[in-house]
Amino acid sequence: MASTRDIRRRIKSVKNTRQITKAMELVAASKMKRAQQATLAGRPYAQLMADMLAALASRVDESHHPFLTRREVKTRGILLITTNIGLCGALNANLLKLVTDIKTPAKFVAIGRKGTQFLARTKRDLIADFHVDDRGSFNDVKVAIEFMTKQYLDGVVDTIEVIYPRYKNTLVQQATIRPILPLNNLRDFITNLQGEAGTVRSATTDDRQMLFEPDAAQVLEALLPFYVNRYIHQLVLSAKASEFSARMVAMKTAKDNATSLLDDLTLEYNKARQAAITQEILEIAAAQFVGA
């Protein structure tokens, strides 16, 4: 049995660990709430964009826009969104497993230090990496989006796909591959966009006579890049909510385990202390018996 001094040291160490994990749990919970609010705040913008695209869909030739033009996929362009630090359970491991399963030629852009390190360590074709703060600032994300879009328009990559942890609820974050470009069908995309905005009305055709200045095709050409920016930014916010949820759950589990271990150590300490007291009593009694 360990000495009471060793057990006291372990108890002190476990108490410090529990205090740290509890603090990290509270911080992650606060950040998760902020990320959820930011995600919900983008829904009205998504609905307005869906309505504008719906008004344009029947008035333009989709095949003329590079975002809507199908082409042979020779090299996939993949944006990998991971965390900057660990302590979030299996979140990053599930994302990196999706990367490992990709066997076709692909070029990667990374957001998050964990993804950058993995891609460099496994010698995959990492063409750029970007830092995004915990708030998921649009200005930070926009730099990565514009880089990916330029690679797509220049023909360096033939698709834009995003690997990210999809936030479902506090306990469930699903590693997902989300295709962004090309848009195979503008009308199907509008329906999906309206669904993500949380609306229930269907996308109906607007038969009113409208005058687009300069013309509908140029308005669509200016509007679609906004879609790419907004959509990928929304995925980053979802990834941030997933990160903080996973970290909160992981830290709560660590705190609970520390509490359980602390109870076991306290019991062990009491037993060791009682055994030492009993031994001292026996020694005193034996000494008195010998002296008599």
Residue pairs with C-beta under 8 A, 6 or more apart in sequence:
1 268
1 271
1 272
1 275
2 268
2 272
3 272
4 269
4 272
4 273
4 276
7 265
7 268
7 269
7 272
8 269
10 265
11 262
11 265
11 266
11 269
14 258
14 261
14 262
14 265
15 258
15 262
17 254
17 258
18 255
18 258
18 259
18 262
21 251
21 252
21 254
21 255
21 258
22 251
22 255
24 87
24 247
24 251
25 248
25 251
25 252
25 255
28 244
28 245
28 247
28 248
28 251
29 244
29 248
31 134
31 240
31 244
32 170
32 241
32 244
32 245
32 248
34 135
35 136
35 237
35 240
35 241
35 244
36 167
36 241
38 135
38 136
38 237
38 240
39 167
39 234
39 237
39 238
39 241
42 230
42 233
42 234
42 237
43 196
43 197
43 198
44 197
45 230
46 193
46 196
46 197
46 230
46 234
47 194
47 197
47 198
47 199
49 193
49 223
49 226
49 227
49 230
50 190
50 193
50 194
50 197
50 199
50 203
52 223
53 186
53 189
53 190
53 193
53 220
53 223
53 227
54 190
54 203
54 204
54 205
54 206
55 206
55 210
56 212
56 216
56 219
56 220
56 223
57 186
57 187
57 190
58 205
58 206
59 210
59 212
59 216
60 216
60 217
60 220
61 217
62 68
62 185
62 186
63 69
64 217
65 217
65 220
65 221
65 224
66 152
66 153
66 182
67 181
67 182
67 183
67 224
67 225
67 228
68 182
68 183
68 184
68 186
68 224
69 182
70 182
70 184
71 158
71 182
72 158
73 104
73 158
73 159
74 105
74 158
75 105
75 106
75 107
75 156
75 157
75 158
76 102
76 104
76 105
76 106
76 107
76 157
76 158
76 159
76 161
77 106
77 107
77 109
77 148
77 151
77 152
77 156
77 157
77 158
77 159
77 160
77 161
78 99
78 102
78 106
78 107
78 108
78 109
78 161
78 162
78 163
78 177
79 108
79 109
79 110
79 111
79 144
79 148
79 160
79 161
79 162
79 163
79 232
80 95
80 99
80 108
80 109
80 110
80 111
80 112
80 115
80 119
80 163
81 95
81 111
81 112
81 115
81 162
81 163
81 164
81 165
81 235
81 236
81 239
82 92
82 95
82 96
82 110
82 111
82 112
82 113
82 114
82 115
82 118
83 91
83 92
83 112
83 113
83 114
83 243
84 112
84 113
84 114
84 131
85 113
85 114
86 92
86 114
87 247
87 250
87 251
88 243
88 246
88 247
88 250
89 246
89 247
89 249
89 250
90 246
91 165
91 173
91 242
91 243
91 246
92 114
92 115
94 165
94 175
95 115
95 163
95 164
95 165
95 175
96 114
96 115
96 118
97 175
98 163
98 175
98 177
99 108
99 115
99 118
99 119
99 124
99 163
100 122
106 124
106 125
107 125
107 127
107 151
107 156
107 157
108 119
108 124
108 125
108 126
108 127
109 126
109 127
109 128
109 129
109 130
109 144
109 147
109 148
109 151
110 116
110 119
110 126
110 128
110 129
110 130
111 129
111 130
111 131
111 132
111 141
111 144
111 236
112 132
115 129
116 126
116 129
119 126
120 126
127 151
127 156
128 144
128 147
130 140
130 143
130 144
130 147
131 140
132 140
132 141
132 144
132 236
133 140
134 240
135 240
136 233
136 236
136 237
136 239
136 240
138 229
138 233
141 229
141 232
141 233
141 236
142 229
142 233
144 232
145 228
145 229
145 232
145 233
148 157
148 160
148 232
149 160
149 181
149 225
149 228
151 157
152 158
152 159
152 160
152 181
159 179
159 180
159 181
159 182
160 179
160 180
160 181
160 228
161 177
161 178
161 179
161 180
162 177
162 178
162 180
162 232
162 235
163 175
163 176
163 177
163 178
164 175
164 176
164 178
164 235
164 236
164 238
164 239
164 242
165 173
165 174
165 175
165 176
165 238
165 239
165 242
165 243
165 246
166 173
166 174
166 175
166 176
166 178
166 238
166 242
167 173
167 238
167 239
167 241
167 242
167 245
168 174
169 245
170 245
170 248
170 249
171 245
171 249
173 242
173 245
173 246
178 235
180 228
180 231
180 232
181 228
183 189
183 224
187 203
190 203
191 202
191 203
193 227
194 201
194 202
194 203
196 234
212 218
212 219
